[in-house]
C-alpha cells in the first residue's frame, strides 16, 4: 500500500535514480567521508563502496578522486548557502528567517560544515570556493540594506566581520548544541542590525531604513 | 647632547639591554620572520643574523628553533591580548575603549596578527595557545557583564561568535586599512551589546544592567 503522501506516484527504485539525484547522493556521501577523514585517507574504492556504485560510475560522473573531492566541497558549501531571503518580509525578519533556516540546515547536515572546516586550510582551490561562497553570503546580507551600504568600506568590513561571527557560532553550535538554534539565529540577526546602525553613524553613505532602526530591541 | 625627554638619564647602548628587553626584541624579530614566511623556511642562522646576536645566545634564551617559534607566537598573542578594561568606566565605554586600544595595537604590530593567522592551522601546540588566549579574551568580555551571564550557554556562544567577528575584522582591517580603526572598534562594541541584549531575551540567566541596555544606539 502506497503511503498517503505519495499521492499514487510510485517512487523509482534506488538503482534508477535520476542523474541529478544520483549525483547528489554521491556528493552527500563524499561530504560525509571528507568530513570524517583527511583527503589522503579516503580511497576511490571506499567512496564507490560507500555509495554502492562502481569505480567506473564515479569516474564517469566526476573524472577522478580530486574532482570528486572538489565537487563534494562545493556541494557542502551550496547546502550552507541556502539562506534565500524572502523579499515579502521586512528586512530584520528576512534576516532572522534566513538565519533560522541556515541553522536548521546546519542541524540536518552537520557534516557539510565539518568538511568545509577540515579542508579550508592550505588548499587554494578549496579556499577559493569558500571565499566565493562567503562573498555571496555577504552580498546577500547587504542586499537587505539600501544600495549605498554596498559601496561603503565600513559596511563591507561590518558584514564580513559578522560572517566571521556566524561561522564561529555555527561551529560552536554543532559541537555543543547547548542552545536552541533559533536563539543563536536571532542573536546574530540583531547583532548585525546593531552593527550596521552603529556603522551608519560613522559613514553617512550607509542609510538604514527607519523601520530597521526601529526594529532593534 | 641628550634629548629633552631623556631627563638626563643616558640610554644603555643596544648591546647592553636588560635580559627582558633583549628577550622581547628577539621575540619581536621572530614574530616578523614567522609572519612573513613559513616555519620551515626560516633558519636559526637567519634569526640570529636578523636579531644581530649569535646562535649561541639564541639557544641560551630559547633552547632551539621550535622553542623560539612557540615563544614568538605566544609573544604575538600577548601583544594582541592587551585590552585591559578600565573598571572606572561604564561597561559599554570599557568595551569601546578596550577595543580602540586593541585596534591601535594591531596597527602598530600588524605582523603579530599575521603570524598568528599563518601558523594557526595544523599545529596543535600553537592552536592551544591561540585557543587559550581566545578564552581569556572571552572571559574579559564577559567580565563586563553581570556574573550570571558567564554561566549562560547562550551568553558564551554569543561571546565566542563575537570574537570570531573581531578576528575577521582585524584581518580585514590590516589588509585594507580602508576605514578608521576607531569606527571598527565602536561598531564591534555595539554589536556585542546588542547581541547580549538579544540573548538576554532568550535566556533569563543573562541580566544586562539597565545602563547598558539604555546605551545601545
Interface residues (C-beta under 8 A of the other chain):
Chain A: X121 X122 X153 X154 X157 X158 X160 X161 X162 X163 X164 X165 X166 X167 X168 X169 X172 X173 X176 X178 X179 X180 X183 X184 X186 X187 X188 X189 X190 X191 X192 X193 X194 X195 X197 X198 X199 X202 X203 X213 X216 X217
Chain B: X121 X122 X153 X154 X157 X158 X160 X161 X162 X163 X164 X165 X166 X167 X168 X169 X172 X173 X176 X178 X179 X180 X183 X184 X186 X187 X188 X189 X190 X191 X192 X193 X194 X195 X197 X198 X199 X202 X203 X213 X216 X217
